[in-house]
Amino acid sequence: MKVRPLLFRAIIGVILAPATLFAHHNFRAEFDSDQPIKVTGIVTKVEWTNPHARFYVNVEDDTGEIVNWDFELASPNILFRRGWKRDSLKPGDVVTVTALRARNSPYVANTNTVTLGDGQRVFSTLTSPRE
């Protein structure tokens, strides 16, 4: 039996499609919804990259040491649709961040809200910790 190339590609696509659904990490495997945090600090860097934008904040810990937190956001596309601009958050901004800690990295978290020093909220999740 001879299979046409187009039909063969379609069959392979159907077989491989579910694998791509699992390529993205599972939120609950990486972040702990039972470990919310709230920190205030100064933004040091913002990265507009896929699959998730990120920003980094210098925060003073309980011992007085400055630690650099790595906060994960949604994708740049989702942020733009929610009203973000590339300069909505920039190095030097004082921010208060609520987030959920990573399970395996002490200073990594998934962002719920970012509030600027003037009280303006520039990011918040809508219904779930991951889109």
Backbone bond lengths (Angstrom), bond angles and torsions (degrees), N, CA, C in turn:
res aa  C-N    CA-C-N  psi(-1)  N-CA   C-N-CA  omega(-1)  CA-C   N-CA-C  phi
1 M - - - 1.441 - - 1.520 108.26 -
2 K 1.325 116.45 132.93 1.451 121.89 -178.36 1.529 109.45 -104.83
3 V 1.344 116.50 123.44 1.461 121.24 -179.85 1.524 108.57 -96.72
4 R 1.278 116.29 131.87 1.464 120.67 178.89 1.521 109.36 -66.60
5 P 1.343 117.51 145.93 1.465 120.24 -179.03 1.530 113.77 -57.03
6 L 1.319 118.74 -39.92 1.463 121.25 -179.42 1.523 110.85 -65.55
7 L 1.302 116.71 -43.85 1.458 120.85 178.59 1.528 110.16 -64.74
8 F 1.315 116.63 -41.74 1.465 121.01 177.60 1.536 110.90 -58.94
9 R 1.337 117.01 -45.43 1.473 121.01 178.75 1.528 110.92 -62.77
10 A 1.314 116.71 -39.65 1.464 120.34 179.26 1.526 110.79 -63.79
11 I 1.320 116.25 -42.64 1.464 120.30 179.42 1.532 110.14 -63.77
12 I 1.314 116.90 -44.62 1.473 120.79 178.39 1.528 110.02 -62.29
13 G 1.325 117.37 -41.26 1.462 121.28 178.32 1.512 112.58 -60.08
14 V 1.318 116.73 -43.13 1.463 121.35 178.51 1.528 110.34 -64.88
15 I 1.307 117.06 -38.24 1.466 121.05 179.86 1.528 111.05 -69.06
16 L 1.325 117.82 -41.29 1.461 121.26 -175.68 1.520 114.18 -85.85
17 A 1.317 119.29 -19.21 1.469 121.89 -176.83 1.524 113.25 -55.00
18 P 1.333 119.86 -45.95 1.467 118.65 179.75 1.526 113.09 -60.02
19 A 1.310 118.74 -30.40 1.465 121.02 179.57 1.520 111.17 -62.87
20 T 1.326 117.45 -35.77 1.467 119.34 -179.87 1.519 111.62 -70.77
21 L 1.319 117.48 -25.42 1.458 119.86 178.59 1.524 111.58 -66.46
22 F 1.320 116.57 -27.96 1.457 120.22 -178.48 1.533 112.82 -96.33
23 A 1.300 118.31 2.31 1.455 121.61 -178.14 1.525 111.40 -69.12
24 H 1.321 117.60 -32.65 1.461 121.29 179.88 1.524 108.87 -77.74
25 H 1.326 116.70 142.58 1.459 118.84 -176.30 1.524 111.85 -66.18
26 N 1.293 115.71 155.53 1.443 123.04 177.28 1.520 107.88 -86.28
27 F 1.344 117.24 126.32 1.458 121.45 -177.32 1.524 111.51 -55.22
28 R 1.309 117.39 -49.08 1.461 120.68 -175.35 1.530 112.85 -67.93
29 A 1.310 117.34 -22.87 1.458 120.04 176.20 1.519 111.13 -74.39
30 E 1.323 116.97 -31.21 1.457 120.72 -175.94 1.533 113.54 -97.96
31 F 1.345 117.63 -34.19 1.459 121.62 -176.06 1.520 110.75 -121.68
32 D 1.343 115.65 151.25 1.456 121.86 -175.97 1.526 109.84 -109.00
33 S 1.331 116.98 109.53 1.464 120.57 -178.46 1.530 112.08 -69.48
34 D 1.329 117.57 -9.15 1.461 121.67 176.13 1.527 112.50 -91.82
35 Q 1.341 117.19 3.92 1.467 120.84 179.94 1.529 111.45 -124.51
36 P 1.334 117.91 64.91 1.463 118.81 177.46 1.526 110.26 -72.11
37 I 1.324 115.38 149.23 1.458 120.36 176.96 1.529 108.69 -133.00
38 K 1.313 114.97 159.75 1.460 121.36 172.62 1.523 106.11 -141.30
39 V 1.335 116.29 119.37 1.456 120.93 -178.53 1.521 109.69 -132.67
40 T 1.317 114.77 155.05 1.464 121.39 175.29 1.517 107.45 -124.69
41 G 1.330 115.91 135.52 1.447 120.17 -179.87 1.514 111.86 -169.82
42 I 1.326 114.90 -166.10 1.464 121.95 -176.05 1.522 109.59 -111.64
43 V 1.330 115.66 128.01 1.462 121.63 178.44 1.524 108.87 -64.46
44 T 1.337 116.69 131.10 1.461 121.12 178.62 1.519 112.52 -108.22
45 K 1.348 116.84 -25.06 1.464 120.21 -175.86 1.522 108.98 -162.02
46 V 1.346 116.26 146.01 1.463 122.36 174.89 1.524 107.15 -129.91
47 E 1.341 116.90 130.96 1.467 121.90 179.68 1.521 109.21 -119.47
48 W 1.321 116.55 118.56 1.467 122.53 176.81 1.519 108.18 -96.31
49 T 1.324 116.73 79.64 1.461 121.38 -177.79 1.521 109.87 -128.57
50 N 1.316 115.90 155.92 1.458 121.35 173.91 1.521 108.63 -91.61
51 P 1.291 120.75 150.07 1.449 125.38 7.45 1.523 113.63 -85.18
52 H 1.345 118.45 -11.96 1.458 121.27 -179.81 1.520 110.14 -135.07
53 A 1.324 115.96 135.01 1.460 119.77 169.79 1.531 106.80 -71.25
54 R 1.321 115.64 155.23 1.464 120.91 -179.54 1.521 108.63 -139.93
55 F 1.318 115.44 154.96 1.454 119.57 170.30 1.519 108.15 -143.50
56 Y 1.319 114.78 157.03 1.458 121.43 -173.35 1.524 108.28 -123.17
57 V 1.329 115.67 138.75 1.463 121.18 -174.65 1.525 109.25 -133.41
58 N 1.329 116.84 128.79 1.457 121.39 172.22 1.520 108.59 -80.96
59 V 1.336 115.21 124.60 1.453 122.41 -176.42 1.522 108.35 -131.43
60 E 1.318 116.89 139.88 1.461 120.80 175.44 1.522 108.61 -83.25
61 D 1.345 116.23 125.02 1.466 119.06 -179.72 1.526 110.70 -85.33
62 D 1.324 117.13 -175.18 1.465 122.50 -176.13 1.526 113.91 -62.90
63 T 1.338 116.95 -22.92 1.464 120.49 -179.05 1.525 112.12 -93.84
64 G 1.330 117.17 -0.89 1.461 120.86 -179.13 1.518 113.81 92.66
65 E 1.335 117.00 -2.00 1.463 121.11 177.77 1.525 109.79 -79.06
66 I 1.335 115.61 147.08 1.461 120.49 174.64 1.526 108.61 -89.45
67 V 1.333 115.95 124.78 1.463 121.22 176.54 1.522 108.14 -118.64
68 N 1.322 115.84 148.17 1.461 121.36 -178.98 1.519 108.89 -102.20
69 W 1.341 116.26 107.71 1.459 122.60 178.51 1.519 109.96 -80.36
70 D 1.324 116.00 143.07 1.464 124.93 176.37 1.525 106.73 -109.70
71 F 1.349 116.70 110.76 1.456 121.29 -178.33 1.520 110.83 -107.35
72 E 1.326 115.57 126.63 1.461 122.05 177.17 1.521 109.22 -89.23
73 L 1.345 115.15 138.39 1.454 122.42 175.23 1.521 109.27 -115.04
74 A 1.317 116.35 -173.56 1.464 121.81 172.00 1.527 108.23 -72.27
75 S 1.320 116.95 -178.48 1.467 120.55 177.36 1.526 109.58 -69.28
76 P 1.337 117.59 155.88 1.463 119.52 176.95 1.529 112.51 -54.30
77 N 1.321 117.99 -37.81 1.460 121.27 179.73 1.529 111.48 -60.45
78 I 1.319 116.85 -45.99 1.464 120.78 179.19 1.529 109.82 -65.34
79 L 1.322 117.20 -41.19 1.459 119.80 178.87 1.529 111.10 -61.05
80 F 1.322 117.32 -43.83 1.463 120.60 178.13 1.523 110.62 -60.49
81 R 1.340 117.07 -42.04 1.466 120.57 179.60 1.516 111.84 -65.85
82 R 1.317 117.61 -24.93 1.471 121.48 177.70 1.523 112.39 -89.73
83 G 1.326 116.59 5.40 1.458 119.07 174.63 1.517 115.77 101.68
84 W 1.324 117.72 1.55 1.450 119.63 177.48 1.524 109.94 -68.83
85 K 1.322 115.10 152.62 1.461 122.71 167.56 1.522 105.65 -123.88
86 R 1.312 116.17 166.20 1.472 118.61 -179.26 1.529 112.55 -60.19
87 D 1.327 117.28 -23.88 1.463 119.42 -179.75 1.531 112.90 -103.77
88 S 1.333 117.67 15.19 1.468 119.84 177.54 1.521 111.35 -63.37
89 L 1.300 115.87 -29.74 1.458 122.35 178.97 1.509 106.56 -137.18
90 K 1.334 116.93 126.05 1.463 119.24 -176.88 1.524 110.75 -140.94
91 P 1.324 116.17 157.92 1.466 119.39 178.16 1.534 110.20 -54.04
92 G 1.333 114.12 137.30 1.458 120.83 -178.80 1.520 113.28 100.08
93 D 1.335 117.79 -19.81 1.463 120.79 178.03 1.523 109.87 -67.19
94 V 1.328 115.68 138.40 1.459 120.91 171.39 1.524 106.42 -89.79
95 V 1.316 116.02 127.53 1.458 120.94 -177.06 1.527 111.09 -133.93
96 T 1.325 114.60 153.64 1.455 121.77 168.51 1.517 105.59 -114.12
97 V 1.323 115.87 127.97 1.457 121.54 -174.38 1.527 109.02 -120.90
98 T 1.335 115.37 130.95 1.460 119.52 167.05 1.523 106.12 -107.11
99 A 1.308 116.02 138.58 1.465 119.92 -172.85 1.519 109.77 -159.43
100 L 1.332 114.09 174.06 1.466 121.33 175.07 1.519 108.20 -114.06
101 R 1.321 115.92 126.88 1.468 121.84 -175.18 1.524 112.67 -65.66
102 A 1.321 113.86 149.97 1.462 120.49 172.01 1.526 108.66 -72.44
103 R 1.304 115.85 151.20 1.459 120.31 179.67 1.530 112.54 -74.25
104 N 1.337 117.57 -33.35 1.462 120.71 -170.61 1.525 114.96 -116.50
105 S 1.327 118.34 2.71 1.463 120.95 -179.65 1.524 108.74 -132.94
106 P 1.318 118.13 124.53 1.460 119.74 -171.89 1.534 114.97 -66.77
107 Y 1.316 119.13 -27.50 1.464 120.48 -176.07 1.526 112.00 -123.69
108 V 1.338 115.05 40.99 1.466 121.81 175.59 1.518 106.75 -126.85
109 A 1.350 116.38 140.31 1.461 119.76 179.80 1.519 110.40 -154.16
110 N 1.324 115.40 159.21 1.454 122.88 176.21 1.529 107.58 -99.73
111 T 1.309 116.59 125.41 1.457 123.05 -170.41 1.521 113.51 -75.51
112 N 1.324 115.61 132.64 1.463 122.02 169.04 1.521 109.82 -97.45
113 T 1.342 117.35 -54.35 1.460 120.73 179.93 1.519 110.68 -138.41
114 V 1.323 115.53 149.89 1.453 123.12 172.45 1.526 105.81 -128.01
115 T 1.323 115.62 123.80 1.454 120.33 179.01 1.525 107.83 -120.05
116 L 1.336 115.73 126.48 1.461 120.99 178.56 1.518 110.40 -72.98
117 G 1.318 116.71 167.08 1.456 122.41 -179.40 1.512 113.55 -57.56
118 D 1.355 117.48 -28.53 1.470 120.82 179.93 1.530 112.55 -85.58
119 G 1.342 117.33 4.63 1.455 121.14 178.34 1.517 114.72 92.98
120 Q 1.339 117.82 -5.50 1.464 121.13 179.50 1.512 109.89 -73.60
121 R 1.338 116.25 126.22 1.460 121.52 176.84 1.521 107.38 -87.99
122 V 1.346 116.92 122.58 1.457 120.37 -177.54 1.522 113.42 -106.61
123 F 1.320 117.45 -6.86 1.458 119.20 175.54 1.510 108.82 -156.41
124 S 1.306 116.10 139.33 1.457 119.59 168.71 1.518 108.39 -155.31
125 T 1.322 116.15 147.59 1.460 119.51 175.64 1.508 107.31 -72.89
126 L 1.314 116.36 154.26 1.458 120.03 -178.22 1.515 111.91 -94.40
127 T 1.310 117.66 -56.03 1.461 119.02 -176.28 1.516 113.36 -132.41
128 S 1.307 117.13 -29.69 1.458 118.86 -176.53 1.510 108.77 -137.23
129 P 1.328 117.95 160.82 1.454 120.46 -179.65 1.503 113.62 -71.35
130 R 1.300 119.43 -10.39 1.457 120.66 -179.17 1.514 110.30 -141.34
131 E 1.304 115.95 136.77 1.464 121.39 172.83 1.493 109.68 -110.99
